[in-house]
Amino acid sequence: MSAVLALDDPRLNLRPMAEADLGDILQIELAAYAFPWNRNIFKGCLRDNYCCRVLELDGEIAAYAIMTLGPDEAHLLNLCVDPGRQSMGLGDHLLKFMLDYAGARQADATFLEVRASNSGARSFYERRGFVEVGLRTGYYPARFGREDAIIMAREMV
Ligand SMILES: CC(C)(COP(=O)(O)OP(=O)(O)OC[C@H]1O[C@@H](n2cnc3c(N)ncnc32)[C@H](O)[C@@H]1OP(=O)(O)O)[C@@H](O)C(=O)NCCC(=O)NCCS
């Protein structure tokens, strides 16, 4: 198993996402998800000034996250770590940044949706204080038909 990297490890660099990053991001997106986002979805998030961040490891994009902020709540739309760099603490660092960002902007809670079958991501979020608060039936496309989304939320204390 890979070593977990500390947040202040000099090999790590967290910065805003730019359109020039989308080639690298789409490669990770394709590798990580059976139903990946396309370039236009990412471009729309950048255009609409969502909170879009990349986490670089040794100068290469290893993870990214996108969040919207409403008046009282944040919505984490995507958080993804390159499959070859998972279990190194990168997801955790990025999630912590996004939650701190939302909290600093007076969000009372952060929401997200996750595929019911994505048990790894559900455990990941549960370990960091998210709880299941709802279900969207048939929310996602699936190989055979549709799949439910679990809505998870974390109150900002
Ligand atoms: C879910 C994901 C973001 C986790 O990122 P990661 O960098 O591998 O996770 P970390 O190394 O930061 O792990 C953080 C914690 O989550 C736990 N965790 C991570 N992946 C897990 C898994 N698949 N199953 C169970 N626990 C998991 C770790 O054990 C760790 O817990 P601990 O510190 O209490 O021991 C990553 O696996 C991923 O990008 N998956 C594909 C995309 C995806 O499904 N995104 C979520 C969509 S909503």
The ligand as an ORCA input file, in Angstrom:
! r2SCAN-3c Opt
* xyz 0 1
  C     -13.347      7.990     -2.874
  C     -11.985      8.619     -3.149
  C     -12.160     10.113     -3.429
  C     -11.081      8.430     -1.916
  O      -9.843      9.085     -2.154
  P      -8.456      8.475     -1.640
  O      -7.406      9.475     -1.899
  O      -8.250      7.117     -2.202
  O      -8.750      8.323     -0.076
  P      -7.741      8.657      1.143
  O      -6.456      7.952      0.902
  O      -7.671     10.131      1.321
  O      -8.525      7.973      2.338
  C      -9.205      8.733      3.312
  C     -10.003      7.819      4.209
  O     -11.047      7.175      3.470
  C     -10.889      5.771      3.547
  N     -11.189      5.208      2.228
  C     -10.728      5.652      1.030
  N     -11.149      4.851      0.041
  C     -11.881      3.877      0.636
  C     -12.561      2.734      0.135
  N     -12.571      2.446     -1.186
  N     -13.218      1.941      1.007
  C     -13.208      2.230      2.330
  N     -12.565      3.295      2.881
  C     -11.914      4.103      2.030
  C      -9.438      5.549      3.901
  O      -9.247      4.300      4.535
  C      -9.169      6.710      4.817
  O      -9.707      6.496      6.102
  P      -8.827      6.575      7.460
  O      -7.897      7.746      7.315
  O      -9.877      6.778      8.505
  O      -8.119      5.266      7.514
  C     -11.269      7.903     -4.337
  O     -11.288      6.530     -4.103
  C     -11.867      8.182     -5.694
  O     -11.532      9.171     -6.338
  N     -12.758      7.290     -6.188
  C     -13.281      7.386     -7.553
  C     -14.137      8.595     -7.728
  C     -15.305      8.615     -6.770
  O     -15.999      7.614     -6.591
  N     -15.523      9.813     -6.186
  C     -16.626     10.041     -5.288
  C     -17.844     10.366     -6.096
  S     -19.108     11.026     -5.060
*
